[in-house]
Amino acid sequence: MNLSSIINDMPLDVWLAQLRQAKVPDPSFVRQAVLLRLLWQESYLTRQGLVTRVEALLGQGCFGPVPRHMFQRDIAWLRRVLADAGYRLAYSRRSDWPGYYIIGRPRLDERLRQLIAGAVAEVDPQQIAASRQLTPAQRLQQAQSMIRLAEQVAVYRLRQQQPQLNEEEAYYTVRRKG
């Protein structure tokens, strides 16, 4: 795989599923590709921040018995891959922006910035103001109501896909996957 196949517009979960299905001779490649994609999308991530994110995506212990050594090997691989593509990986020791970054890349990838801006634009200030007026008990009740609604929608969709399931079985399946 080359840099452009790792860095693409595909949603992360879809990309990761395809990456896992690919027949890769080196099992550490998936971990390294995830590291590269994370650094391509966001600058100034520390070692611990990167390890935590990769483990969240690939599972605890994906760096092996000595994570620090494996991480250093992965960083060396990233430096080579980026250099071959004309980029350079650096590390900032600034107190306000510590961490790894790719020289010439923005702090946050433009696609991520657009997604965040779109999500922020959907926030309703009146709804936030109304939520602030609720007591903790009312907030809990509201959260429970939203969970019930989401569960009902998931059960409805599951039963459309698998009509042989009764309602109890569908709820069990939905709750087990949650």
MDTraj code that builds the backbone (N, CA, C; nanometers):
import mdtraj as md
import numpy as np

residues = "MET ASN LEU SER SER ILE ILE ASN ASP MET PRO LEU ASP VAL TRP LEU ALA GLN LEU ARG GLN ALA LYS VAL PRO ASP PRO SER PHE VAL ARG GLN ALA VAL LEU LEU ARG LEU LEU TRP GLN GLU SER TYR LEU THR ARG GLN GLY LEU VAL THR ARG VAL GLU ALA LEU LEU GLY GLN GLY CYS PHE GLY PRO VAL PRO ARG HIS MET PHE GLN ARG ASP ILE ALA TRP LEU ARG ARG VAL LEU ALA ASP ALA GLY TYR ARG LEU ALA TYR SER ARG ARG SER ASP TRP PRO GLY TYR TYR ILE ILE GLY ARG PRO ARG LEU ASP GLU ARG LEU ARG GLN LEU ILE ALA GLY ALA VAL ALA GLU VAL ASP PRO GLN GLN ILE ALA ALA SER ARG GLN LEU THR PRO ALA GLN ARG LEU GLN GLN ALA GLN SER MET ILE ARG LEU ALA GLU GLN VAL ALA VAL TYR ARG LEU ARG GLN GLN GLN PRO GLN LEU ASN GLU GLU GLU ALA TYR TYR THR VAL ARG ARG LYS GLY".split()
xyz = np.array([
    [0.0836, -0.1191, 0.0000],
    [0.0000, 0.0000, 0.0000],
    [0.0874, 0.1246, 0.0000],
    [0.0394, 0.2266, -0.0685],
    [0.1137, 0.3514, -0.0707],
    [0.0427, 0.4563, 0.0144],
    [0.1018, 0.5740, 0.0224],
    [0.0487, 0.6810, 0.1071],
    [-0.0939, 0.7183, 0.0692],
    [-0.1244, 0.7286, -0.0597],
    [-0.2596, 0.7709, -0.1008],
    [-0.3659, 0.6663, -0.0674],
    [-0.3283, 0.5383, -0.0579],
    [-0.4280, 0.4380, -0.0205],
    [-0.4549, 0.4396, 0.1301],
    [-0.3609, 0.4916, 0.2070],
    [-0.3810, 0.5043, 0.3513],
    [-0.4564, 0.6327, 0.3820],
    [-0.4182, 0.7382, 0.3135],
    [-0.4806, 0.8697, 0.3332],
    [-0.5863, 0.8865, 0.2249],
    [-0.7137, 0.8730, 0.2620],
    [-0.8201, 0.8864, 0.1628],
    [-0.9452, 0.9404, 0.2301],
    [-1.0506, 0.9591, 0.1522],
    [-1.1752, 1.0167, 0.2027],
    [-1.2690, 0.9147, 0.2646],
    [-1.2307, 0.7895, 0.2634],
    [-1.3172, 0.6833, 0.3140],
    [-1.3383, 0.7001, 0.4652],
    [-1.4611, 0.6793, 0.5136],
    [-1.4833, 0.6852, 0.6589],
    [-1.3900, 0.5868, 0.7301],
    [-1.3438, 0.6249, 0.8470],
    [-1.2435, 0.5477, 0.9194],
    [-1.2861, 0.4036, 0.9431],
    [-1.4117, 0.3809, 0.9832],
    [-1.4545, 0.2445, 1.0127],
    [-1.4553, 0.1567, 0.8878],
    [-1.4961, 0.2127, 0.7741],
    [-1.4965, 0.1382, 0.6482],
    [-1.3530, 0.1103, 0.6047],
    [-1.2685, 0.2129, 0.6119],
    [-1.1274, 0.2003, 0.5742],
    [-1.0586, 0.0942, 0.6591],
    [-1.0841, 0.0981, 0.7896],
    [-1.0217, 0.0038, 0.8805],
    [-1.0680, -0.1393, 0.8518],
    [-1.1955, -0.1576, 0.8222],
    [-1.2468, -0.2906, 0.7882],
    [-1.1792, -0.3436, 0.6619],
    [-1.1633, -0.2589, 0.5619],
    [-1.0967, -0.3005, 0.4382],
    [-0.9492, -0.3312, 0.4633],
    [-0.8870, -0.2515, 0.5461],
    [-0.7457, -0.2714, 0.5782],
    [-0.7249, -0.4052, 0.6489],
    [-0.8146, -0.4371, 0.7405],
    [-0.8039, -0.5639, 0.8131],
    [-0.8261, -0.6842, 0.7213],
    [-0.9110, -0.6673, 0.6194],
    [-0.9410, -0.7772, 0.5273],
    [-0.8301, -0.7995, 0.4261],
    [-0.7496, -0.6970, 0.4018],
    [-0.6410, -0.7092, 0.3042],
    [-0.5378, -0.8098, 0.3552],
    [-0.4836, -0.8853, 0.2649],
    [-0.3809, -0.9832, 0.3011],
    [-0.2461, -0.9103, 0.3078],
    [-0.2050, -0.8758, 0.4301],
    [-0.0811, -0.8007, 0.4511],
    [0.0205, -0.8944, 0.5158],
    [0.1398, -0.9084, 0.4567],
    [0.2374, -1.0016, 0.5127],
    [0.2882, -0.9616, 0.6515],
    [0.2937, -0.8324, 0.6802],
    [0.3440, -0.7848, 0.8090],
    [0.2257, -0.7418, 0.8966],
    [0.1982, -0.8131, 1.0059],
    [0.0808, -0.7800, 1.0893],
    [0.0884, -0.6413, 1.1537],
    [0.2087, -0.5865, 1.1671],
    [0.2205, -0.4531, 1.2274],
    [0.1784, -0.3429, 1.1297],
    [0.1593, -0.3779, 1.0018],
    [0.1243, -0.2765, 0.9026],
    [-0.0079, -0.2068, 0.9345],
    [-0.1071, -0.2812, 0.9819],
    [-0.2367, -0.2201, 1.0126],
    [-0.2179, -0.1126, 1.1201],
    [-0.1429, -0.1449, 1.2235],
    [-0.1177, -0.0493, 1.3315],
    [-0.0436, 0.0740, 1.2775],
    [0.0549, 0.0507, 1.1938],
    [0.1321, 0.1611, 1.1372],
    [0.0461, 0.2476, 1.0456],
    [-0.0407, 0.1841, 0.9672],
    [-0.1290, 0.2598, 0.8779],
    [-0.2266, 0.3450, 0.9583],
    [-0.2760, 0.2915, 1.0697],
    [-0.3666, 0.3691, 1.1552],
    [-0.2916, 0.4882, 1.2138],
    [-0.1687, 0.4667, 1.2592],
    [-0.0876, 0.5777, 1.3108],
    [-0.0697, 0.6858, 1.2047],
    [-0.0370, 0.6440, 1.0841],
    [-0.0158, 0.7397, 0.9756],
    [-0.1421, 0.8188, 0.9456],
    [-0.2530, 0.7495, 0.9385],
    [-0.3787, 0.8192, 0.9086],
    [-0.4142, 0.9180, 1.0192],
    [-0.3956, 0.8800, 1.1452],
    [-0.4235, 0.9712, 1.2568],
    [-0.3363, 1.0958, 1.2482],
    [-0.2082, 1.0765, 1.2211],
    [-0.1172, 1.1918, 1.2126],
    [-0.1439, 1.2773, 1.0892],
    [-0.1924, 1.2165, 0.9841],
    [-0.2258, 1.2930, 0.8637],
    [-0.3453, 1.3849, 0.8907],
    [-0.4376, 1.3359, 0.9720],
    [-0.5593, 1.4116, 0.9982],
    [-0.5434, 1.5143, 1.1103],
    [-0.4539, 1.4891, 1.2031],
    [-0.4413, 1.5787, 1.3181],
    [-0.2962, 1.5900, 1.3620],
    [-0.2499, 1.7117, 1.3770],
    [-0.1122, 1.7369, 1.4185],
    [-0.1018, 1.7512, 1.5697],
    [0.0209, 1.7381, 1.6169],
    [0.0552, 1.7592, 1.7581],
    [-0.0109, 1.6567, 1.8507],
    [0.0078, 1.5317, 1.8153],
    [-0.0384, 1.4233, 1.9003],
    [0.0836, 1.3620, 1.9686],
    [0.0764, 1.3450, 2.0990],
    [0.1880, 1.2882, 2.1746],
    [0.1913, 1.1366, 2.1576],
    [0.2995, 1.0762, 2.2027],
    [0.3112, 0.9302, 2.1962],
    [0.1945, 0.8654, 2.2680],
    [0.1680, 0.9114, 2.3918],
    [0.0593, 0.8506, 2.4684],
    [-0.0760, 0.8725, 2.4010],
    [-0.0962, 0.9898, 2.3450],
    [-0.2214, 1.0168, 2.2742],
    [-0.2389, 0.9262, 2.1532],
    [-0.1322, 0.9058, 2.0790],
    [-0.1389, 0.8173, 1.9625],
    [-0.1612, 0.6718, 2.0036],
    [-0.0881, 0.6268, 2.1043],
    [-0.1041, 0.4886, 2.1512],
    [-0.2477, 0.4658, 2.1970],
    [-0.3015, 0.5594, 2.2733],
    [-0.4385, 0.5460, 2.3237],
    [-0.5384, 0.5381, 2.2088],
    [-0.5226, 0.6232, 2.1093],
    [-0.6162, 0.6227, 1.9960],
    [-0.6053, 0.4945, 1.9134],
    [-0.4828, 0.4506, 1.8896],
    [-0.4647, 0.3278, 1.8114],
    [-0.5227, 0.2093, 1.8873],
    [-0.4987, 0.2025, 2.0176],
    [-0.5545, 0.0930, 2.0971],
    [-0.7069, 0.0982, 2.1002],
    [-0.7635, 0.2173, 2.0978],
    [-0.9096, 0.2291, 2.0940],
    [-0.9648, 0.1713, 1.9637],
    [-0.8894, 0.1832, 1.8556],
    [-0.9340, 0.1330, 1.7257],
    [-0.9004, -0.0142, 1.7040],
    [-0.7838, -0.0571, 1.7535],
    [-0.7367, -0.1922, 1.7237],
    [-0.7392, -0.2872, 1.8429],
    [-0.7572, -0.2328, 1.9602],
    [-0.7620, -0.3182, 2.0785],
    [-0.6413, -0.2991, 2.1692],
    [-0.6687, -0.3105, 2.2974],
    [-0.5636, -0.2991, 2.3990],
    [-0.4549, -0.4018, 2.3712],
    [-0.3305, -0.3610, 2.3817],
    [-0.2190, -0.4532, 2.3633],
    [-0.1725, -0.4682, 2.2197],
    [-0.2272, -0.3894, 2.1273],
    [-0.1880, -0.4035, 1.9866],
    [-0.0424, -0.3629, 1.9620],
    [0.0185, -0.2955, 2.0597],
    [0.1600, -0.2590, 2.0474],
    [0.2519, -0.3648, 2.1067],
    [0.1953, -0.4757, 2.1519],
    [0.2759, -0.5852, 2.2031],
    [0.3170, -0.5665, 2.3483],
    [0.4086, -0.6528, 2.3945],
    [0.4460, -0.6526, 2.5362],
    [0.5273, -0.5298, 2.5787],
    [0.5964, -0.4663, 2.4834],
    [0.6751, -0.3466, 2.5145],
    [0.6307, -0.2350, 2.4196],
    [0.5184, -0.1697, 2.4530],
    [0.4598, -0.0704, 2.3620],
    [0.5559, 0.0420, 2.3209],
    [0.6390, 0.0868, 2.4130],
    [0.7304, 0.1984, 2.3828],
    [0.8254, 0.1620, 2.2682],
    [0.8806, 0.0397, 2.2716],
    [0.9725, -0.0025, 2.1650],
    [0.9006, -0.0180, 2.0322],
    [0.7823, -0.0784, 2.0348],
    [0.7061, -0.0977, 1.9109],
    [0.6644, 0.0378, 1.8530],
    [0.6269, 0.1305, 1.9397],
    [0.5891, 0.2635, 1.8929],
    [0.7073, 0.3298, 1.8220],
    [0.8264, 0.3175, 1.8790],
    [0.9451, 0.3777, 1.8163],
    [0.9732, 0.3156, 1.6792],
    [0.9529, 0.1842, 1.6666],
    [0.9683, 0.1190, 1.5361],
    [0.8663, 0.1730, 1.4372],
    [0.7432, 0.1893, 1.4844],
    [0.6368, 0.2406, 1.3980],
    [0.6671, 0.3830, 1.3522],
    [0.7190, 0.4638, 1.4416],
    [0.7538, 0.6026, 1.4061],
    [0.8651, 0.6029, 1.3008],
    [0.9628, 0.5135, 1.3164],
    [1.0699, 0.5038, 1.2160],
    [1.0108, 0.4664, 1.0793],
    [0.9146, 0.3730, 1.0781],
    [0.8469, 0.3348, 0.9540],
    [0.7730, 0.4544, 0.8939],
    [0.7007, 0.5288, 0.9811],
    [0.6268, 0.6463, 0.9334],
    [0.7206, 0.7482, 0.8701],
    [0.8340, 0.7712, 0.9339],
    [0.9312, 0.8671, 0.8788],
    [0.9755, 0.8258, 0.7384],
    [1.0020, 0.6958, 0.7186],
    [1.0450, 0.6469, 0.5865],
    [0.9343, 0.6635, 0.4828],
    [0.8129, 0.6217, 0.5184],
    [0.7007, 0.6309, 0.4240],
    [0.6741, 0.7766, 0.3859],
    [0.6729, 0.8626, 0.4848],
    [0.6486, 1.0045, 0.4575],
    [0.7617, 1.0653, 0.3747],
    [0.8860, 1.0300, 0.4064],
    [1.0002, 1.0827, 0.3306],
    [0.9923, 1.0386, 0.1845],
    [0.9534, 0.9131, 0.1615],
    [0.9390, 0.8637, 0.0242],
    [0.8337, 0.9421, -0.0532],
    [0.7342, 0.9972, 0.0185],
    [0.6272, 1.0747, -0.0455],
    [0.6564, 1.2249, -0.0439],
    [0.7739, 1.2640, 0.0076],
    [0.8113, 1.4055, 0.0082],
    [0.7687, 1.4827, 0.1313],
    [0.7364, 1.4134, 0.2393],
    [0.6957, 1.4783, 0.3645],
    [0.7960, 1.4468, 0.4738],
    [0.7843, 1.5199, 0.5834],
    [0.8747, 1.4964, 0.6959],
    [0.7966, 1.4971, 0.8266],
    [0.8189, 1.3945, 0.9077],
    [0.7578, 1.3848, 1.0394],
    [0.8489, 1.4524, 1.1397],
    [0.7912, 1.5368, 1.2248],
    [0.8690, 1.6078, 1.3262],
    [0.7980, 1.5960, 1.4605],
    [0.8676, 1.6409, 1.5646],
    [0.8092, 1.6400, 1.6990],
    [0.8271, 1.7787, 1.7591],
    [0.7177, 1.8356, 1.8075],
    [0.7208, 1.9670, 1.8707],
    [0.7307, 1.9497, 2.0214],
    [0.8179, 2.0258, 2.0825],
    [0.8308, 2.0240, 2.2289],
    [0.7701, 2.1494, 2.2920],
    [0.7003, 2.2285, 2.2100],
    [0.6345, 2.3490, 2.2628],
    [0.5308, 2.3077, 2.3662],
    [0.5233, 2.3831, 2.4748],
    [0.4296, 2.3476, 2.5820],
    [0.2838, 2.3602, 2.5371],
    [0.2555, 2.4522, 2.4439],
    [0.1176, 2.4692, 2.3989],
    [0.0784, 2.3718, 2.2880],
    [0.1746, 2.3196, 2.2131],
    [0.1469, 2.2249, 2.1054],
    [0.2525, 2.1152, 2.1023],
    [0.2533, 2.0288, 2.2020],
    [0.3528, 1.9211, 2.1985],
    [0.3047, 1.8054, 2.1120],
    [0.3974, 1.7335, 2.0538],
    [0.3601, 1.6115, 1.9834],
    [0.4105, 1.6038, 1.8410],
    [0.3770, 1.4928, 1.7777],
    [0.4186, 1.4651, 1.6403],
    [0.3314, 1.5421, 1.5416],
    [0.3950, 1.5828, 1.4322],
    [0.3212, 1.6490, 1.3253],
    [0.3962, 1.6296, 1.1945],
    [0.3241, 1.6412, 1.0852],
    [0.3836, 1.6303, 0.9526],
    [0.4056, 1.7725, 0.9023],
    [0.5302, 1.8060, 0.8774],
    [0.5651, 1.9413, 0.8341],
    [0.4889, 1.9753, 0.7055],
    [0.4239, 2.0919, 0.7083],
    [0.3476, 2.1382, 0.5933],
    [0.1997, 2.1033, 0.5978],
    [0.1614, 2.0148, 0.6908],
    [0.0201, 1.9778, 0.7058],
    [-0.0454, 2.0725, 0.8062],
    [-0.1756, 2.1008, 0.7878],
    [-0.2456, 2.1853, 0.8850],
    [-0.2611, 2.1128, 1.0191],
    [-0.2874, 2.1898, 1.1222],
    [-0.3080, 2.1320, 1.2557],
    [-0.4211, 2.0294, 1.2544],
    [-0.5257, 2.0575, 1.1756],
    [-0.6403, 1.9684, 1.1619],
    [-0.6758, 1.9587, 1.0143],
    [-0.6904, 1.8368, 0.9642],
    [-0.7222, 1.8145, 0.8243],
    [-0.8497, 1.8898, 0.7862],
    [-0.8537, 1.9436, 0.6657],
    [-0.9675, 2.0248, 0.6203],
    [-1.0995, 1.9476, 0.6268],
    [-1.0976, 1.8190, 0.5921],
    [-1.2216, 1.7402, 0.5983],
    [-1.2733, 1.7296, 0.7413],
    [-1.1827, 1.7118, 0.8368],
    [-1.2250, 1.7071, 0.9767],
    [-1.2771, 1.8428, 1.0229],
    [-1.2097, 1.9487, 0.9803],
    [-1.2568, 2.0832, 1.0176],
    [-1.3987, 2.1059, 0.9668],
    [-1.4264, 2.0631, 0.8442],
    [-1.5598, 2.0806, 0.7873],
    [-1.6637, 1.9986, 0.8628],
    [-1.6279, 1.8756, 0.9001],
    [-1.7203, 1.7925, 0.9781],
    [-1.7517, 1.8567, 1.1128],
    [-1.6500, 1.9074, 1.1785],
    [-1.6697, 1.9717, 1.3089],
    [-1.7539, 2.0974, 1.2934],
    [-1.7230, 2.1775, 1.1918],
    [-1.8001, 2.3004, 1.1688],
    [-1.9467, 2.2684, 1.1411],
    [-1.9713, 2.1624, 1.0651],
    [-2.1088, 2.1221, 1.0367],
    [-2.1820, 2.0775, 1.1623],
    [-2.1132, 2.0037, 1.2472],
    [-2.1751, 1.9577, 1.3726],
    [-2.2046, 2.0751, 1.4644],
    [-2.1126, 2.1694, 1.4720],
    [-2.1330, 2.2874, 1.5576],
    [-2.2480, 2.3720, 1.5050],
    [-2.2603, 2.3819, 1.3730],
    [-2.3676, 2.4620, 1.3134],
    [-2.5050, 2.4054, 1.3460],
    [-2.5118, 2.2743, 1.3741],
    [-2.6395, 2.2114, 1.4054],
    [-2.6815, 2.2273, 1.5511],
    [-2.5923, 2.2800, 1.6328],
    [-2.6247, 2.2987, 1.7744],
    [-2.7249, 2.4126, 1.7876],
    [-2.8309, 2.3881, 1.8597],
    [-2.9368, 2.4877, 1.8790],
    [-2.9155, 2.5578, 2.0133],
    [-2.8768, 2.6864, 2.0124],
    [-2.8519, 2.7589, 2.1372],
    [-2.9737, 2.7614, 2.2303],
    [-3.0935, 2.7656, 2.1736],
    [-3.2137, 2.7668, 2.2574],
    [-3.2309, 2.6334, 2.3301],
    [-3.1984, 2.5242, 2.2613],
    [-3.2079, 2.3927, 2.3247],
    [-3.1055, 2.3797, 2.4368],
    [-2.9869, 2.4316, 2.4158],
    [-2.8831, 2.4279, 2.5200],
    [-2.9284, 2.5099, 2.6403],
    [-2.9836, 2.6275, 2.6148],
    [-3.0324, 2.7120, 2.7248],
    [-3.1435, 2.6408, 2.8014],
    [-3.2332, 2.5744, 2.7305],
    [-3.3417, 2.5022, 2.7970],
    [-3.2867, 2.3859, 2.8797],
    [-3.1863, 2.3158, 2.8271],
    [-3.1264, 2.2028, 2.9003],
    [-3.0592, 2.2479, 3.0291],
    [-3.0031, 2.3661, 3.0274],
    [-2.9361, 2.4178, 3.1477],
    [-3.0343, 2.4448, 3.2610],
    [-3.1596, 2.4635, 3.2266],
    [-3.2616, 2.4929, 3.3272],
    [-3.3135, 2.3658, 3.3958],
    [-3.2823, 2.2501, 3.3394],
    [-3.3323, 2.1245, 3.3947],
    [-3.2546, 2.0844, 3.5203],
    [-3.3241, 2.0177, 3.6092],
    [-3.2578, 1.9620, 3.7277],
    [-3.1817, 1.8366, 3.6841],
    [-3.0872, 1.7891, 3.7649],
    [-3.0178, 1.6636, 3.7297],
    [-3.1142, 1.5478, 3.7083],
    [-3.2195, 1.5394, 3.7877],
    [-3.3169, 1.4312, 3.7712],
    [-3.3885, 1.4437, 3.6367],
    [-3.4224, 1.5664, 3.5968],
    [-3.4886, 1.5874, 3.4685],
    [-3.3949, 1.5537, 3.3525],
    [-3.2669, 1.5869, 3.3680],
    [-3.1689, 1.5532, 3.2635],
    [-3.1558, 1.4018, 3.2495],
    [-3.1531, 1.3316, 3.3619],
    [-3.1450, 1.1859, 3.3590],
    [-3.2687, 1.1281, 3.2906],
    [-3.3852, 1.1813, 3.3250],
    [-3.5098, 1.1341, 3.2639],
    [-3.5078, 1.1580, 3.1124],
    [-3.4562, 1.2725, 3.0718],
    [-3.4475, 1.3047, 2.9298],
    [-3.3503, 1.2082, 2.8595],
    [-3.2385, 1.1798, 2.9221],
    [-3.1409, 1.0868, 2.8642],
    [-3.2007, 0.9473, 2.8502],
    [-3.2705, 0.9031, 2.9530],
    [-3.3337, 0.7712, 2.9480],
    [-3.4375, 0.7644, 2.8355],
    [-3.5093, 0.8709, 2.8175],
    [-3.6087, 0.8764, 2.7115],
    [-3.5422, 0.8661, 2.5740],
    [-3.4293, 0.9347, 2.5565],
    [-3.3573, 0.9283, 2.4289],
    [-3.3010, 0.7887, 2.4050],
    [-3.2528, 0.7246, 2.5107],
    [-3.2006, 0.5886, 2.4974],
    [-3.3116, 0.4927, 2.4559],
    [-3.4280, 0.5053, 2.5211],
    [-3.5415, 0.4201, 2.4856],
    [-3.5814, 0.4388, 2.3395],
    [-3.5851, 0.5637, 2.2947],
    [-3.6216, 0.5914, 2.1560],
    [-3.5190, 0.5308, 2.0600],
    [-3.3924, 0.5497, 2.0880],
    [-3.2875, 0.4930, 2.0018],
    [-3.2972, 0.3402, 1.9980],
    [-3.3249, 0.2815, 2.1127],
    [-3.3395, 0.1366, 2.1217],
    [-3.4593, 0.0887, 2.0382],
    [-3.5692, 0.1610, 2.0466],
    [-3.6887, 0.1250, 1.9699],
    [-3.6616, 0.1316, 1.8197],
    [-3.5905, 0.2344, 1.7770],
    [-3.5567, 0.2488, 1.6348],
    [-3.4671, 0.1331, 1.5916],
    [-3.3669, 0.1008, 1.6741],
    [-3.2756, -0.0096, 1.6411],
    [-3.3496, -0.1423, 1.6334],
    [-3.4413, -0.1667, 1.7267],
    [-3.5195, -0.2913, 1.7263],
    [-3.6081, -0.2967, 1.6015],
    [-3.6723, -0.1868, 1.5675],
    [-3.7580, -0.1813, 1.4489],
    [-3.6769, -0.2154, 1.3237],
    [-3.5598, -0.1529, 1.3096],
    [-3.4768, -0.1778, 1.1915],
    [-3.4258, -0.3220, 1.1893],
    [-3.3868, -0.3738, 1.3043],
    [-3.3383, -0.5111, 1.3116],
    [-3.4481, -0.6095, 1.2719],
    [-3.5699, -0.5851, 1.3193],
    [-3.6808, -0.6755, 1.2870],
    [-3.7192, -0.6655, 1.1390],
    [-3.6939, -0.5504, 1.0765],
    [-3.7168, -0.5402, 0.9322],
    [-3.6151, -0.6259, 0.8570],
    [-3.4918, -0.6273, 0.9063],
    [-3.3864, -0.7063, 0.8418],
    [-3.3981, -0.8541, 0.8747],
    [-3.4447, -0.8848, 0.9970],
    [-3.4545, -1.0231, 1.0424],
    [-3.5947, -1.0476, 1.0991],
    [-3.6942, -1.0632, 1.0114],
    [-3.8335, -1.0754, 1.0567],
    [-3.8612, -1.1979, 1.1446],
    [-3.7732, -1.2959, 1.1442],
    [-3.7946, -1.4138, 1.2272],
    [-3.7752, -1.3838, 1.3764],
    [-3.7120, -1.2721, 1.4105],
    [-3.6911, -1.2361, 1.5509],
    [-3.8195, -1.1810, 1.6118],
    [-3.8508, -1.2254, 1.7341],
    [-3.9614, -1.1603, 1.8039],
    [-3.9050, -1.0359, 1.8729],
    [-3.9925, -0.9579, 1.9325],
    [-3.9497, -0.8310, 1.9908],
    [-3.8474, -0.8499, 2.1026],
    [-3.8692, -0.9490, 2.1856],
    [-3.7775, -0.9745, 2.2976],
    [-3.6380, -1.0114, 2.2465],
    [-3.6316, -1.0966, 2.1452],
    [-3.5026, -1.1357, 2.0880],
    [-3.4325, -1.0162, 2.0235],
    [-3.5107, -0.9319, 1.9594],
    [-3.4522, -0.8136, 1.8942],
    [-3.3952, -0.7180, 1.9984],
    [-3.4683, -0.6963, 2.1070],
    [-3.4170, -0.6102, 2.2142],
    [-3.2890, -0.6676, 2.2727],
    [-3.2889, -0.7996, 2.2935],
    [-3.1710, -0.8653, 2.3487],
    [-3.0500, -0.8432, 2.2578],
    [-3.0700, -0.8609, 2.1274],
    [-2.9618, -0.8433, 2.0290],
    [-2.9116, -0.6996, 2.0280],
    [-3.0042, -0.6053, 2.0267],
    [-2.9669, -0.4634, 2.0243],
    [-2.8891, -0.4266, 2.1508],
    [-2.9374, -0.4690, 2.2646],
    [-2.8704, -0.4342, 2.3909],
    [-2.7334, -0.5018, 2.4045],
    [-2.7220, -0.6203, 2.3513],
    [-2.5954, -0.6927, 2.3575],
    [-2.4894, -0.6256, 2.2716],
    [-2.5292, -0.5702, 2.1584],
    [-2.4343, -0.5052, 2.0671],
    [-2.3983, -0.3647, 2.1131],
    [-2.4816, -0.3042, 2.1961],
    [-2.4596, -0.1669, 2.2417],
    [-2.3465, -0.1613, 2.3352],
])
top = md.Topology()
chain = top.add_chain()
for i, resn in enumerate(residues, 1):
    res = top.add_residue(resn, chain, resSeq=i)
    for name in ("N", "CA", "C"):
        top.add_atom(name, md.element.get_by_symbol(name[0]), res)
traj = md.Trajectory(xyz[None], top)
